[in-house]
Amino acid sequence: MTRAQGEPDDERVLLLAPTSKDAAMTRQMFAGIGVACTACYGVDELCKQVAIGAGAVVLTEHACGLQEIGLFIELLRHQPPWSDLPVVVLAGGGANSVVGQTAMGLFGNVTVLERPVQMASLASVVRTLIRSRRRQYQIREHLREREALLAAERAARTEAERAGRVKDEFLATLSHELRTPLNAIFGWSQILRTTEASAEDLAEGLGTIERNARAQAQIIEDLLDMSRIINGNIRLDVQRVDLLPAIEAALETVRPAAEARDIRIHTVLDSSTAAMVSGDPGRLQQVFWNLLSNSVKFTPRGGRMQVLLERVASNLEISVIDSGEGISADFLPHVFDRFRQADASTTRRHGGLGLGLAIVKQLVELHGGTIRARSPGPGQGATFVVSLPMTILHPDPNLPPLPARRHPAASPAWLSTDREKVKLEGVNVLVVDDEPDARDLIRRLLEGSHATVVTASSAAEALEVFRRSPPSVLVSDIGMPHEDGYALIRAVRALDPAQGGQTPAVALTAYARSEDRVRALHHGFQMHVAKPVEPTELLTVIAALAGRTVSPEHSEHPAPA
């Protein structure tokens, strides 16, 4: 079979001819008027070509009498709704003949021409039929576009419904995770307030309150971390980092929890290989701590964990392997998704927001690395592998070595024991917060370090204090009714220096995003401190702004950043 070149299949003419001579003559005629023609020498072949595409079909009288023509008739009956394939029948006697009458009853959209047919008449009819077929194809494209739009709308609706379910599940989980530590805090505060608590009960209650308050603070920090990552606002202090100390520090942090559950941790850390990468040491330690604590969380009592550090090509791979609950094949592709948990039901055994592994993945990718998870299935443990590119530097031997960079860190023990080393005698502090409890807490904390404290519940009240007697340091909340902390600091900075216009100021606020910090500094605050604040951190910040130094014995502990 042959076809005129350059014409689309959808507009070609299919010819079921009795002889090759008739086929050749008809093809030559159609080629002369610029119409592609394909000759078919059987009904099966005709049906296959129609499925590929056709503008019209030309049948001879002889072809209509073929026993297999029923296959073609059946194909016409099952055309899609947009299609009504034109058929031309060449019959002796024309439409009034028996063949013509039969064809009009069988082929639907049929035109019967009398043989011998004038080639000009056949060409004119075929052109008209092809134009009709084009309109059918336009309807087909319109229907396809409509179906694509409907499919996209259905997909968008399905995705919106899924996102809505994920959001509802997340909010329910968030409510649960925030209420659980609140319950312990509220319960113990009531017990200590209404009963004669022994020293042992007092210590237990205060320990429980502090532990659950820190758990809440960690939940909020995870949410803020994810927000920073999504918005591209996370900052990395990139330097050369030795992974061995970072991994060992993370191990020391989780080891007490593992030992409490009789979980054995076996480490294979290749100390002979230089484990240097470029990255943020604090964020990398956060990655390792999260993976290790996750394994401890999902490994049953008496289980095993293994931590491997090895060089693979030009990468360093850190593997955390456990004999814990494992991950199902269905959930494994979603294990790093935000807010996704294998068990989000009310009967789940493990808490959390479903953010930890999502944060880990984003942090690893920010360091140019990858993370992957694998598990044989539920009850068969899991393996998480972090791969980070190695840093290979050849320092100039003639240059002196760079000093080591110190990253301040404040442990809870230091924060609780060194508070008395920060002395604020003679420092007048104005505390501004619309929440009475928050105001009183800061007042008591500062007075415990011998500061002179004045409190105000609004920006207007704070400005009255400035007019009477400007303070040494201003500590102000940001979110307040009527006038917020930004309005207050703008009004303070508009004052003359003698009226306190240059008073050092701290923004103490629950708005803790990086953009909130930038905004506070832009408006005129010297420091931005996020709630909940460690007491010693706030005292140290105020002492620094007031020009006070910490006790000499405090120098071995760097001030919290």
Secondary structure, DSSP 8 states (H G I E B T S, - for coil): ----TT--GGG-EEEE-SSHHHHHHHHHHHHHTT--EEEESSHHHHHHHHHH--SEEEEEHHHHT-TTHHHHHHHHHT--TT----EEEEEETGGGSHHHHHHHHHSSSEEEEEES--HHHHHHHHHHHHHHHHHHHHHHHHHHHHHHHHHHHHHHHHHHHHHHHHHHHHHHHHHHHHHHHHHHHHHHHHHHHHS---HHHHHHHHHHHHHHHHHHHHHHHHHHHHHHHHHT------EEEEHHHHHHHHHHHHHHHHHHTT-EEEEEE-TTS--EEEE-HHHHHHHHHHHHHHHHHHS-TT-EEEEEEEEETTEEEEEEEE-SS---TTTGGGTTSTT--S--STT-S----S-HHHHHHHHHHHTT-EEEEE-SSTTS-EEEEEEEEB------TTS------------HHHHHHSGGG---TT-EEEEE-S-HHHHHHHHHHHHHTT-EEEEESSHHHHHHHHHH---SEEEE-S--SSS-HHHHHHHHHTS-GGGTTT--EEEEES--SHHHHHHHHHHT-SEEEESS--HHHHHHHHHHHTT----GGGGGS----
